[in-house]
């Protein structure tokens, strides 16, 4: 009976760690893609993003960012 509790706790901890790692990887990929796409829309240059997902997209001088569109 004790082994069942250990197995359940181990499984829950393992799933929580797996979820956190996958969520961080997906978030990083989406933010990196967002930055590259915004840069491409503004300049026509396809430059990969190198850096943290926490950095905001680069701003261009004299070019306003496009308005965001609501997803329906």
N, CA, C and O atoms as a CHARMM CRD file, in Angstrom:
* protein
*
  288
    1    1 UNK  N      0.81600  -1.19500   0.00000 PROA 1      0.00000
    2    1 UNK  CA     0.00000   0.00000   0.00000 PROA 1      0.00000
    3    1 UNK  C      0.85900   1.25800   0.00000 PROA 1      0.00000
    4    1 UNK  O      0.52600   2.25000  -0.64800 PROA 1      0.00000
    5    2 UNK  N      1.96600   1.20600   0.73300 PROA 2      0.00000
    6    2 UNK  CA     2.84600   2.37400   0.80500 PROA 2      0.00000
    7    2 UNK  C      3.47100   2.67400  -0.55800 PROA 2      0.00000
    8    2 UNK  O      3.69800   3.83200  -0.90800 PROA 2      0.00000
    9    3 UNK  N      3.74100   1.62500  -1.31100 PROA 3      0.00000
   10    3 UNK  CA     4.36100   1.81400  -2.62600 PROA 3      0.00000
   11    3 UNK  C      3.41200   2.49900  -3.60100 PROA 3      0.00000
   12    3 UNK  O      3.85400   3.20100  -4.51100 PROA 3      0.00000
   13    4 UNK  N      2.12100   2.29900  -3.41500 PROA 4      0.00000
   14    4 UNK  CA     1.13900   2.94700  -4.28400 PROA 4      0.00000
   15    4 UNK  C      1.18700   4.45700  -4.08900 PROA 4      0.00000
   16    4 UNK  O      1.16200   5.21200  -5.06100 PROA 4      0.00000
   17    5 UNK  N      1.25700   4.89900  -2.83800 PROA 5      0.00000
   18    5 UNK  CA     1.33700   6.33800  -2.56200 PROA 5      0.00000
   19    5 UNK  C      2.62900   6.94100  -3.11600 PROA 5      0.00000
   20    5 UNK  O      2.61800   8.03900  -3.67300 PROA 5      0.00000
   21    6 UNK  N      3.72100   6.23200  -2.96500 PROA 6      0.00000
   22    6 UNK  CA     5.00000   6.71200  -3.49600 PROA 6      0.00000
   23    6 UNK  C      4.93100   6.80300  -5.01800 PROA 6      0.00000
   24    6 UNK  O      5.41000   7.77000  -5.61100 PROA 6      0.00000
   25    7 UNK  N      4.33200   5.79400  -5.64600 PROA 7      0.00000
   26    7 UNK  CA     4.19900   5.79300  -7.10200 PROA 7      0.00000
   27    7 UNK  C      3.31000   6.94400  -7.57200 PROA 7      0.00000
   28    7 UNK  O      3.63100   7.60700  -8.55800 PROA 7      0.00000
   29    8 UNK  N      2.20400   7.18600  -6.88000 PROA 8      0.00000
   30    8 UNK  CA     1.29000   8.27900  -7.25700 PROA 8      0.00000
   31    8 UNK  C      1.97200   9.63000  -7.09100 PROA 8      0.00000
   32    8 UNK  O      1.87900  10.48100  -7.97500 PROA 8      0.00000
   33    9 UNK  N      2.64900   9.83300  -5.98300 PROA 9      0.00000
   34    9 UNK  CA     3.34100  11.11100  -5.74600 PROA 9      0.00000
   35    9 UNK  C      4.44700  11.30400  -6.77200 PROA 9      0.00000
   36    9 UNK  O      4.61400  12.40500  -7.29700 PROA 9      0.00000
   37   10 UNK  N      5.19800  10.26100  -7.06300 PROA 10     0.00000
   38   10 UNK  CA     6.25700  10.35100  -8.07500 PROA 10     0.00000
   39   10 UNK  C      5.70200  10.66600  -9.45300 PROA 10     0.00000
   40   10 UNK  O      6.28700  11.45300 -10.19700 PROA 10     0.00000
   41   11 UNK  N      4.58300  10.05900  -9.79300 PROA 11     0.00000
   42   11 UNK  CA     3.95400  10.32500 -11.09200 PROA 11     0.00000
   43   11 UNK  C      3.46100  11.75500 -11.19300 PROA 11     0.00000
   44   11 UNK  O      3.63600  12.40100 -12.22600 PROA 11     0.00000
   45   12 UNK  N      2.84800  12.25600 -10.13600 PROA 12     0.00000
   46   12 UNK  CA     2.34500  13.63400 -10.13200 PROA 12     0.00000
   47   12 UNK  C      3.50100  14.62600 -10.26500 PROA 12     0.00000
   48   12 UNK  O      3.40900  15.58000 -11.03700 PROA 12     0.00000
   49   13 UNK  N      4.56100  14.41400  -9.53900 PROA 13     0.00000
   50   13 UNK  CA     5.72600  15.30700  -9.62000 PROA 13     0.00000
   51   13 UNK  C      6.34400  15.23700 -11.01600 PROA 13     0.00000
   52   13 UNK  O      6.70000  16.26800 -11.58600 PROA 13     0.00000
   53   14 UNK  N      6.47000  14.05100 -11.55900 PROA 14     0.00000
   54   14 UNK  CA     7.03200  13.89200 -12.90700 PROA 14     0.00000
   55   14 UNK  C      6.18200  14.56900 -13.96300 PROA 14     0.00000
   56   14 UNK  O      6.71500  15.22500 -14.85800 PROA 14     0.00000
   57   15 UNK  N      4.87000  14.42200 -13.87500 PROA 15     0.00000
   58   15 UNK  CA     3.97800  15.08800 -14.83000 PROA 15     0.00000
   59   15 UNK  C      4.03200  16.60500 -14.68600 PROA 15     0.00000
   60   15 UNK  O      3.97800  17.32200 -15.68600 PROA 15     0.00000
   61   16 UNK  N      4.13700  17.10100 -13.45800 PROA 16     0.00000
   62   16 UNK  CA     4.23000  18.55000 -13.24700 PROA 16     0.00000
   63   16 UNK  C      5.51900  19.10800 -13.85700 PROA 16     0.00000
   64   16 UNK  O      5.49900  20.17100 -14.47800 PROA 16     0.00000
   65   17 UNK  N      6.61900  18.40900 -13.68700 PROA 17     0.00000
   66   17 UNK  CA     7.89400  18.86000 -14.26500 PROA 17     0.00000
   67   17 UNK  C      7.82900  18.80400 -15.78300 PROA 17     0.00000
   68   17 UNK  O      8.28800  19.72700 -16.45600 PROA 17     0.00000
   69   18 UNK  N      7.26800  17.73800 -16.32800 PROA 18     0.00000
   70   18 UNK  CA     7.13400  17.61700 -17.77900 PROA 18     0.00000
   71   18 UNK  C      6.27500  18.73600 -18.34300 PROA 18     0.00000
   72   18 UNK  O      6.61900  19.32400 -19.36900 PROA 18     0.00000
   73   19 UNK  N      5.16500  19.03500 -17.68600 PROA 19     0.00000
   74   19 UNK  CA     4.28000  20.12200 -18.11700 PROA 19     0.00000
   75   19 UNK  C      5.01100  21.46300 -18.12000 PROA 19     0.00000
   76   19 UNK  O      4.88400  22.23800 -19.06800 PROA 19     0.00000
   77   20 UNK  N      5.77300  21.73800 -17.06700 PROA 20     0.00000
   78   20 UNK  CA     6.49600  23.00500 -16.97000 PROA 20     0.00000
   79   20 UNK  C      7.54400  23.14300 -18.07400 PROA 20     0.00000
   80   20 UNK  O      7.69900  24.21900 -18.65100 PROA 20     0.00000
   81   21 UNK  N      8.25500  22.06900 -18.36600 PROA 21     0.00000
   82   21 UNK  CA     9.28500  22.10900 -19.41000 PROA 21     0.00000
   83   21 UNK  C      8.65300  22.31600 -20.78300 PROA 21     0.00000
   84   21 UNK  O      9.14100  23.12700 -21.57000 PROA 21     0.00000
   85   22 UNK  N      7.58200  21.59900 -21.07700 PROA 22     0.00000
   86   22 UNK  CA     6.91900  21.74100 -22.37700 PROA 22     0.00000
   87   22 UNK  C      6.31200  23.12400 -22.52200 PROA 22     0.00000
   88   22 UNK  O      6.41000  23.72700 -23.59100 PROA 22     0.00000
   89   23 UNK  N      5.68800  23.63900 -21.47300 PROA 23     0.00000
   90   23 UNK  CA     5.09300  24.97400 -21.53600 PROA 23     0.00000
   91   23 UNK  C      6.16900  26.04200 -21.77700 PROA 23     0.00000
   92   23 UNK  O      5.95500  26.96100 -22.56800 PROA 23     0.00000
   93   24 UNK  N      7.30900  25.93100 -21.11300 PROA 24     0.00000
   94   24 UNK  CA     8.38900  26.89500 -21.30700 PROA 24     0.00000
   95   24 UNK  C      8.92800  26.83000 -22.73500 PROA 24     0.00000
   96   24 UNK  O      9.21900  27.86700 -23.33100 PROA 24     0.00000
   97   25 UNK  N      9.06300  25.63400 -23.28400 PROA 25     0.00000
   98   25 UNK  CA     9.57800  25.49100 -24.64900 PROA 25     0.00000
   99   25 UNK  C      8.60900  26.07100 -25.66900 PROA 25     0.00000
  100   25 UNK  O      9.02800  26.75800 -26.60100 PROA 25     0.00000
  101   26 UNK  N      7.32900  25.80300 -25.50300 PROA 26     0.00000
  102   26 UNK  CA     6.33400  26.32600 -26.44100 PROA 26     0.00000
  103   26 UNK  C      6.24700  27.83700 -26.33500 PROA 26     0.00000
  104   26 UNK  O      6.17400  28.51500 -27.35900 PROA 26     0.00000
  105   27 UNK  N      6.25200  28.37800 -25.13800 PROA 27     0.00000
  106   27 UNK  CA     6.19500  29.83100 -24.94900 PROA 27     0.00000
  107   27 UNK  C      7.39600  30.51600 -25.59500 PROA 27     0.00000
  108   27 UNK  O      7.24500  31.54200 -26.25900 PROA 27     0.00000
  109   28 UNK  N      8.57400  29.95700 -25.40400 PROA 28     0.00000
  110   28 UNK  CA     9.77500  30.53200 -25.99900 PROA 28     0.00000
  111   28 UNK  C      9.69500  30.51500 -27.52100 PROA 28     0.00000
  112   28 UNK  O     10.05800  31.49300 -28.17500 PROA 28     0.00000
  113   29 UNK  N      9.22500  29.41600 -28.08200 PROA 29     0.00000
  114   29 UNK  CA     9.11500  29.31700 -29.53900 PROA 29     0.00000
  115   29 UNK  C      8.09500  30.29800 -30.09200 PROA 29     0.00000
  116   29 UNK  O      8.34500  30.92700 -31.12000 PROA 29     0.00000
  117   30 UNK  N      6.95600  30.44300 -29.43600 PROA 30     0.00000
  118   30 UNK  CA     5.92400  31.36300 -29.91900 PROA 30     0.00000
  119   30 UNK  C      6.37300  32.81400 -29.84300 PROA 30     0.00000
  120   30 UNK  O      6.13000  33.58300 -30.77300 PROA 30     0.00000
  121   31 UNK  N      7.02600  33.20200 -28.74600 PROA 31     0.00000
  122   31 UNK  CA     7.49100  34.57500 -28.63500 PROA 31     0.00000
  123   31 UNK  C      8.60600  34.86800 -29.63500 PROA 31     0.00000
  124   31 UNK  O      8.65200  35.95400 -30.21300 PROA 31     0.00000
  125   32 UNK  N      9.49600  33.91300 -29.83900 PROA 32     0.00000
  126   32 UNK  CA    10.54400  34.10500 -30.84000 PROA 32     0.00000
  127   32 UNK  C      9.96300  34.25100 -32.23200 PROA 32     0.00000
  128   32 UNK  O     10.41100  35.09800 -33.00500 PROA 32     0.00000
  129   33 UNK  N      8.97600  33.44100 -32.56300 PROA 33     0.00000
  130   33 UNK  CA     8.32700  33.53200 -33.87000 PROA 33     0.00000
  131   33 UNK  C      7.59900  34.86600 -34.01300 PROA 33     0.00000
  132   33 UNK  O      7.64100  35.48100 -35.07900 PROA 33     0.00000
  133   34 UNK  N      6.94000  35.31500 -32.96200 PROA 34     0.00000
  134   34 UNK  CA     6.22800  36.59600 -32.99500 PROA 34     0.00000
  135   34 UNK  C      7.18600  37.74000 -33.32600 PROA 34     0.00000
  136   34 UNK  O      6.87400  38.59400 -34.15500 PROA 34     0.00000
  137   35 UNK  N      8.35400  37.75400 -32.67400 PROA 35     0.00000
  138   35 UNK  CA     9.31600  38.82400 -32.91200 PROA 35     0.00000
  139   35 UNK  C      9.80500  38.81500 -34.36000 PROA 35     0.00000
  140   35 UNK  O      9.91300  39.87100 -34.98300 PROA 35     0.00000
  141   36 UNK  N     10.09900  37.64200 -34.89100 PROA 36     0.00000
  142   36 UNK  CA    10.60400  37.54100 -36.25900 PROA 36     0.00000
  143   36 UNK  C      9.53200  37.97200 -37.25600 PROA 36     0.00000
  144   36 UNK  O      9.83000  38.68300 -38.21600 PROA 36     0.00000
  145   37 UNK  N      8.30400  37.55300 -37.03700 PROA 37     0.00000
  146   37 UNK  CA     7.22200  37.90700 -37.96100 PROA 37     0.00000
  147   37 UNK  C      6.96900  39.40200 -37.94400 PROA 37     0.00000
  148   37 UNK  O      6.78100  39.99600 -39.00500 PROA 37     0.00000
  149   38 UNK  N      6.95600  40.02800 -36.78200 PROA 38     0.00000
  150   38 UNK  CA     6.73700  41.48100 -36.70900 PROA 38     0.00000
  151   38 UNK  C      7.87100  42.22700 -37.42300 PROA 38     0.00000
  152   38 UNK  O      7.61800  43.20500 -38.12600 PROA 38     0.00000
  153   39 UNK  N      9.08800  41.78200 -37.25100 PROA 39     0.00000
  154   39 UNK  CA    10.22400  42.42100 -37.93000 PROA 39     0.00000
  155   39 UNK  C     10.09200  42.25300 -39.44100 PROA 39     0.00000
  156   39 UNK  O     10.34600  43.19300 -40.19400 PROA 39     0.00000
  157   40 UNK  N      9.69900  41.07000 -39.88300 PROA 40     0.00000
  158   40 UNK  CA     9.53600  40.80000 -41.31500 PROA 40     0.00000
  159   40 UNK  C      8.42200  41.65500 -41.91000 PROA 40     0.00000
  160   40 UNK  O      8.57600  42.18500 -43.01000 PROA 40     0.00000
  161   41 UNK  N      7.31000  41.79900 -41.20400 PROA 41     0.00000
  162   41 UNK  CA     6.20600  42.61600 -41.70200 PROA 41     0.00000
  163   41 UNK  C      6.62600  44.07700 -41.86800 PROA 41     0.00000
  164   41 UNK  O      6.16800  44.75900 -42.78500 PROA 41     0.00000
  165   42 UNK  N      7.49200  44.54900 -40.98700 PROA 42     0.00000
  166   42 UNK  CA     7.89200  45.94900 -41.02300 PROA 42     0.00000
  167   42 UNK  C      9.01400  46.22300 -42.02400 PROA 42     0.00000
  168   42 UNK  O      9.03900  47.28500 -42.64500 PROA 42     0.00000
  169   43 UNK  N      9.94100  45.27800 -42.18800 PROA 43     0.00000
  170   43 UNK  CA    11.12700  45.55700 -43.00000 PROA 43     0.00000
  171   43 UNK  C     11.26700  44.66800 -44.21700 PROA 43     0.00000
  172   43 UNK  O     11.95700  45.04100 -45.16600 PROA 43     0.00000
  173   44 UNK  N     10.64600  43.52400 -44.22300 PROA 44     0.00000
  174   44 UNK  CA    10.83400  42.57800 -45.30900 PROA 44     0.00000
  175   44 UNK  C     12.05900  41.70300 -45.11300 PROA 44     0.00000
  176   44 UNK  O     12.36900  40.87700 -45.97100 PROA 44     0.00000
  177   45 UNK  N     12.76300  41.87100 -43.99500 PROA 45     0.00000
  178   45 UNK  CA    13.94500  41.05700 -43.68300 PROA 45     0.00000
  179   45 UNK  C     13.54000  39.93900 -42.73900 PROA 45     0.00000
  180   45 UNK  O     12.86800  40.18500 -41.73700 PROA 45     0.00000
  181   46 UNK  N     13.93700  38.73200 -43.04400 PROA 46     0.00000
  182   46 UNK  CA    13.63800  37.60500 -42.18200 PROA 46     0.00000
  183   46 UNK  C     14.85500  37.32900 -41.32300 PROA 46     0.00000
  184   46 UNK  O     15.76900  36.61700 -41.73900 PROA 46     0.00000
  185   47 UNK  N     14.86800  37.89000 -40.12500 PROA 47     0.00000
  186   47 UNK  CA    15.99400  37.73500 -39.21500 PROA 47     0.00000
  187   47 UNK  C     15.57200  36.86300 -38.04000 PROA 47     0.00000
  188   47 UNK  O     14.56100  37.14300 -37.39700 PROA 47     0.00000
  189   48 UNK  N     16.32300  35.82500 -37.75600 PROA 48     0.00000
  190   48 UNK  CA    15.96600  34.99900 -36.60800 PROA 48     0.00000
  191   48 UNK  C     16.15900  35.76700 -35.30700 PROA 48     0.00000
  192   48 UNK  O     16.98000  36.68100 -35.22300 PROA 48     0.00000
  193   49 UNK  N     15.40700  35.38800 -34.32000 PROA 49     0.00000
  194   49 UNK  CA    15.48200  36.03800 -33.01800 PROA 49     0.00000
  195   49 UNK  C     16.51100  35.32200 -32.15600 PROA 49     0.00000
  196   49 UNK  O     16.42000  34.11200 -31.94800 PROA 49     0.00000
  197   50 UNK  N     17.47900  36.06200 -31.66000 PROA 50     0.00000
  198   50 UNK  CA    18.45700  35.50600 -30.73400 PROA 50     0.00000
  199   50 UNK  C     18.31200  36.26500 -29.43600 PROA 50     0.00000
  200   50 UNK  O     18.56100  37.47000 -29.38600 PROA 50     0.00000
  201   51 UNK  N     17.92600  35.60000 -28.42300 PROA 51     0.00000
  202   51 UNK  CA    17.77000  36.24800 -27.13000 PROA 51     0.00000
  203   51 UNK  C     16.63000  35.63200 -26.35600 PROA 51     0.00000
  204   51 UNK  O     16.07000  34.60700 -26.74200 PROA 51     0.00000
  205   52 UNK  N     16.30800  36.26300 -25.28300 PROA 52     0.00000
  206   52 UNK  CA    15.27900  35.75100 -24.39400 PROA 52     0.00000
  207   52 UNK  C     13.89700  36.09100 -24.90500 PROA 52     0.00000
  208   52 UNK  O     13.71400  37.10300 -25.58100 PROA 52     0.00000
  209   53 UNK  N     12.92500  35.25500 -24.58700 PROA 53     0.00000
  210   53 UNK  CA    11.54200  35.53700 -24.97000 PROA 53     0.00000
  211   53 UNK  C     11.00200  36.71900 -24.17400 PROA 53     0.00000
  212   53 UNK  O      9.95500  37.26900 -24.51600 PROA 53     0.00000
  213   54 UNK  N     11.69900  37.11000 -23.12500 PROA 54     0.00000
  214   54 UNK  CA    11.24300  38.22200 -22.30200 PROA 54     0.00000
  215   54 UNK  C     11.55400  39.57500 -22.94800 PROA 54     0.00000
  216   54 UNK  O     10.99600  40.59600 -22.54600 PROA 54     0.00000
  217   55 UNK  N     12.44000  39.58400 -23.94300 PROA 55     0.00000
  218   55 UNK  CA    12.75700  40.84200 -24.62700 PROA 55     0.00000
  219   55 UNK  C     11.61300  41.22500 -25.53900 PROA 55     0.00000
  220   55 UNK  O     11.03800  40.37600 -26.21900 PROA 55     0.00000
  221   56 UNK  N     11.28600  42.50200 -25.55200 PROA 56     0.00000
  222   56 UNK  CA    10.20800  42.94000 -26.44200 PROA 56     0.00000
  223   56 UNK  C     10.72600  43.01800 -27.87500 PROA 56     0.00000
  224   56 UNK  O     11.93400  43.11600 -28.09100 PROA 56     0.00000
  225   57 UNK  N      9.82900  42.97600 -28.85100 PROA 57     0.00000
  226   57 UNK  CA    10.25800  43.07300 -30.25300 PROA 57     0.00000
  227   57 UNK  C     10.95200  44.40800 -30.52500 PROA 57     0.00000
  228   57 UNK  O     10.64900  45.42300 -29.89800 PROA 57     0.00000
  229   58 UNK  N     11.88700  44.38100 -31.46900 PROA 58     0.00000
  230   58 UNK  CA    12.60400  45.60600 -31.81900 PROA 58     0.00000
  231   58 UNK  C     11.64900  46.60200 -32.47400 PROA 58     0.00000
  232   58 UNK  O     10.77100  46.22100 -33.24700 PROA 58     0.00000
  233   59 UNK  N     11.83200  47.86200 -32.15900 PROA 59     0.00000
  234   59 UNK  CA    11.00700  48.91900 -32.74300 PROA 59     0.00000
  235   59 UNK  C     11.78200  49.57900 -33.87700 PROA 59     0.00000
  236   59 UNK  O     12.99600  49.76700 -33.79200 PROA 59     0.00000
  237   60 UNK  N     11.07200  49.92100 -34.92400 PROA 60     0.00000
  238   60 UNK  CA    11.67300  50.60100 -36.05200 PROA 60     0.00000
  239   60 UNK  C     11.39200  52.09200 -35.95400 PROA 60     0.00000
  240   60 UNK  O     10.30500  52.49200 -35.53900 PROA 60     0.00000
  241   61 UNK  N     12.35600  52.91000 -36.32800 PROA 61     0.00000
  242   61 UNK  CA    12.16500  54.35200 -36.28000 PROA 61     0.00000
  243   61 UNK  C     11.19100  54.78400 -37.36900 PROA 61     0.00000
  244   61 UNK  O     11.35300  54.43400 -38.53800 PROA 61     0.00000
  245   62 UNK  N     10.17500  55.55200 -36.97000 PROA 62     0.00000
  246   62 UNK  CA     9.24600  56.11400 -37.93200 PROA 62     0.00000
  247   62 UNK  C      8.17300  55.16600 -38.42100 PROA 62     0.00000
  248   62 UNK  O      7.35000  55.54900 -39.25300 PROA 62     0.00000
  249   63 UNK  N      8.16000  53.94300 -37.92900 PROA 63     0.00000
  250   63 UNK  CA     7.14800  52.99000 -38.35800 PROA 63     0.00000
  251   63 UNK  C      6.34100  52.57800 -37.13100 PROA 63     0.00000
  252   63 UNK  O      6.88100  52.03800 -36.16600 PROA 63     0.00000
  253   64 UNK  N      5.05700  52.84100 -37.18800 PROA 64     0.00000
  254   64 UNK  CA     4.19000  52.48000 -36.08100 PROA 64     0.00000
  255   64 UNK  C      3.89000  50.98700 -36.14700 PROA 64     0.00000
  256   64 UNK  O      3.82800  50.39800 -37.22600 PROA 64     0.00000
  257   65 UNK  N      3.70700  50.40100 -34.99600 PROA 65     0.00000
  258   65 UNK  CA     3.37000  48.97900 -34.99500 PROA 65     0.00000
  259   65 UNK  C      1.94400  48.80800 -35.49400 PROA 65     0.00000
  260   65 UNK  O      1.08300  49.64400 -35.21700 PROA 65     0.00000
  261   66 UNK  N      1.69100  47.74400 -36.21900 PROA 66     0.00000
  262   66 UNK  CA     0.34400  47.52300 -36.74700 PROA 66     0.00000
  263   66 UNK  C     -0.64200  47.27700 -35.62200 PROA 66     0.00000
  264   66 UNK  O     -0.28000  46.70000 -34.59700 PROA 66     0.00000
  265   67 UNK  N     -1.88000  47.70600 -35.79800 PROA 67     0.00000
  266   67 UNK  CA    -2.85500  47.46500 -34.72900 PROA 67     0.00000
  267   67 UNK  C     -3.14500  45.97700 -34.58100 PROA 67     0.00000
  268   67 UNK  O     -3.14300  45.22300 -35.55400 PROA 67     0.00000
  269   68 UNK  N     -3.39000  45.58000 -33.35500 PROA 68     0.00000
  270   68 UNK  CA    -3.66200  44.15800 -33.14500 PROA 68     0.00000
  271   68 UNK  C     -5.09000  43.84700 -33.56500 PROA 68     0.00000
  272   68 UNK  O     -5.99300  44.67100 -33.42400 PROA 68     0.00000
  273   69 UNK  N     -5.26900  42.65700 -34.07600 PROA 69     0.00000
  274   69 UNK  CA    -6.58100  42.22300 -34.53800 PROA 69     0.00000
  275   69 UNK  C     -7.14000  41.21800 -33.54500 PROA 69     0.00000
  276   69 UNK  O     -6.42500  40.33200 -33.07700 PROA 69     0.00000
  277   70 UNK  N     -8.39800  41.35800 -33.23200 PROA 70     0.00000
  278   70 UNK  CA    -9.04800  40.43200 -32.31100 PROA 70     0.00000
  279   70 UNK  C     -9.29400  39.10400 -33.01600 PROA 70     0.00000
  280   70 UNK  O     -9.72600  39.07700 -34.16800 PROA 70     0.00000
  281   71 UNK  N     -9.02500  38.03700 -32.34000 PROA 71     0.00000
  282   71 UNK  CA    -9.24200  36.71000 -32.89400 PROA 71     0.00000
  283   71 UNK  C    -10.67300  36.30100 -32.58200 PROA 71     0.00000
  284   71 UNK  O    -11.11600  36.37200 -31.43500 PROA 71     0.00000
  285   72 UNK  N    -11.37700  35.88000 -33.59400 PROA 72     0.00000
  286   72 UNK  CA   -12.77200  35.47600 -33.37300 PROA 72     0.00000
  287   72 UNK  C    -12.88600  33.99200 -33.30700 PROA 72     0.00000
  288   72 UNK  O    -13.98300  33.46500 -33.12500 PROA 72     0.00000
